[in-house]
Amino acid sequence: MTFSREIEDLVHFSVINVNKPSGMRSNEVDKKIGKIFNVKRVGHAGTLDPKASGVLLVAIDEATKILRFLMESDKEYEGIMYLHRDVNYEKLRSVIDEKFTGLITQIPPLKSRVSRKPRQRKVYFFEVLRKEGKNVFFRTRVEAGTYIRKLVHDIGEGVGCGAHLRYLTRTRSGKFDISNSKTIDEIERAYEKWRMGDASEIKNILIPIEDVLEIPKLKIKWEKILRILKGGPVRRQDIIGDFEIKVGSNVGLFTPEGEMLGLGIVVSNKKVKTDRIFINKKRNI
């Protein structure tokens, strides 16, 4: 198998750290990536609203099966909050520290796709970087599912002056940082260079499923793989090495050489139920 062939196979099992531009919807980014790589199944983890920019993890083909894990990752943002009436820094900082750090209760906005019921989310920190008149430059890290635009609105209400979000960029999603993200133009150029015989850039853009997930990894004995790919459960005797993982945990299923086969859920100290199996015909398994 040539290196070029390996890249072509890898496309179907990869995630890309895309730097979404402001003014584009997240599903439009999916369509762009799908068109570049000529694939139909493309999806993203953690929707960014059209005006926001930054890290958007886009999964291709078989990698779309791991999107729910990526959606659960904490997120970091930088932005500008515009106060409708100027307030002093000390009051702003006090309200944020007392009411909008730690566990908060948030009602999703009207345009959200989820039920508008109060729910708790964790704000790890909300740091005011600087204040220039009514413009408040901030950095925050939040639990997945936290609406930053709503958070800023609520802070404005808490301070008593009102506020709205003027600018927002996602700087991190889980372990993926904006410094390693790629623009759509960069991705398209790398793809064209690969098609011309230079794979040096595309191999740094396509992130294999194996390198994306941060869950326990179980290596399966070669002679047991075919049965498991057909949906059979994973038993203790099918696994290479020790098996001491908490019941209810998600795990990755791998070949002895470290190539991912699928996902599973630990149902007992002797058994793992297969959750999602990847199509591995392209990988000659």
C-alpha positions, 0 to 999 in steps of 0.5 A: 500500500503506497503512502498516497493510498493510505491517505485516501483511506484515512480520509474516511476515518478522520476529523479535521480541526477547522477554523470556521470563519465568521458569517458562515453557518456550521452546516455550510462548513460541513458541505464545503468539507464534503465537497472538497473530499467528495464524501456525503457523510460529514458532520460537526461537533458543537455548533457555532452560530454564523457570526462566531468563528474559531474551532469547529471539529468536522468529522468525515464519513465513518468518523461521524460515529464519534461526534457525540464524544466530541460534543461532550468536550469543554469549550474555551472562547474569547470575545467582546461583551458590550455593556448597554450602560457603562459600569465600573470594573469592580462591580462587573467583576463581583457579579461575574464571580458571585453569580456566573462562575461555577455551576449556573442555571441557564435557559437555552435561547429561543433559536436553540434546537433543544428544549427551553428548560432550565439546566445547569452548566459549569463555567470554569472561569470567566476572565475579564482581560480588559475593559475599554468603555462599554466593551469588555474583552473576556476569555472563558472556559465552559462545559459543553452545551453552554450558550455564550451569547445567553451567558453574556446577556445574563451577565448584563442582566445581573449587573443591571445594565444589559449587555450583548455579545459583539464578537466571539471566537472559539479557541479550544474544543477539548484538546483541539486548539485554534493554533492548530486549526486550518481554514477552508482555503488551507484545507482545499489547497492541501487537498489539491497538493495531495492530488498532485502528489504532495501529501506533506500538508494533508497528512497534518490536517487529517486527524485519525479517529485513533488520535481523537478520542480520549477514552480507554482503549481495548486491544482485541485479539486478531482471531476474535475481530471478525465476530466482533465486527459482526456485532458480537460482544467483547468478552474478557478473553477477547481482550489483550492485557488487563481489563479493569474499567468502570461499568458504564464507561465508553471504550474504544475497540482496537486491533493489536496494532492499534487501528480502531474497530469501533466503540463499546460500553462496559456492561460488566467486569467480563463483558463489553457491548459493542456500540458502533462498529466502523466499516473497515473494508478500506483498511483490509481488516 
